[in-house]
Amino acid sequence: MPLFDACTFGALSLSSRIVMAPLTRNRAPGALANERMARYYRQRANPSTGAGLIVSEATAISPQALGYADVPGIWHDAQVTAWRQVTEAVHAEGGKIVLQLWHVGRVSHTSLQPGGAAPVAPSALVAKTKTVLLVDGQATFTDTSMPRALDVSELPGIVQDYRRAAANAIAAGFDGVEVHAANGYLIDQFLRSSSNQRTDAYGGPVPNRARFLHEVMAAIVAEIGGGRTGIRLSPVTPKSE
């Protein structure tokens, strides 16, 4: 199949088979998209010179989902409004764009969490990685904080955060969403035995460890349709250790 030929991907009609991968850029103070971001995506949106589909930078589904400084969010109305300048810029160039939905889980720091709380994870195991904080205005790599294990009663609420984020993405003008279930973030943490040592219905055998992912995907598909819903997985990643 020629790379530059038009194609259909789910419910999306694309000008080519070229997809621009997401890139965390830390350019959204206050978790709000802005004009500089709109300009960035517009420059990459023209189908004659750019991608048939753009996958946005990872975007937090809730305040708890934040793990890096100055990344955007999609959990409240002001963020929906702010993202519209991006989607309108992309569509003005004839491009298509989907929003990557993100919950970092344990890859976070207490200074980024509501009320300075511990990050959440399937199990209370610290991630052997760093995150990015702003220290005196400078981006600084910092060790992640020790997380707390999520109680099973909290999981339906996070599933609903994903559902609401998907609905907000469509309201903001995105053509669909990609669920970030890779690279050692929350869903990936549930999938891997190295980071998931639960003994309840969400731990142990593979079907149990995949249960949270299945619930998230089912909620999003029910909200916006399977033709506008994708998923990112990663077979190997050091952040899962």
C-alpha angles and dihedrals in degrees: 000000000000112000094226098048121109117257143175119245111185106303092343126097107208130194092222143358092253113113123191109224121228120265124193103226106172091221101126112090111195089018089279127131113234145190093274089058091048090054091048094053094041090057090058099041107076105110092214093060106014143041127317086222132019121206108205126229113279110283126201117242094204141359088266089055094063118110108154135048120265099004119145128253138206105197103101140043097256089057091050090053092046093052092053091075087059097047092044090051092051094046091048087063092048094254134134126226136185127195120238109224114216140190111169097196109188094001092092144083132240091242089064096047126089109272091358091287124163116268116255130242142159088262135012095259121130117236114243093226142077135249132206121257131173110243114182087341094307125114107244130184108233134180113259119250126251107269130216123232115255116244112235089241090064096057098079089056092054090048087055090049088059091047092049091047091053091050090048091050091057090046088053090056102259117150092225144318139263117212110222102225096152146075099048099300126134102290091041089050089059092048096054126075090211091065101024114067096155121140097201130083091295098055142056115031119050094253089056094047090049093049095091091051091050091051092049093049093046091052093049095045090050089052104044106005134260093264090067097041126089135168135217117214131176121202093201131023132153093220089071093066 
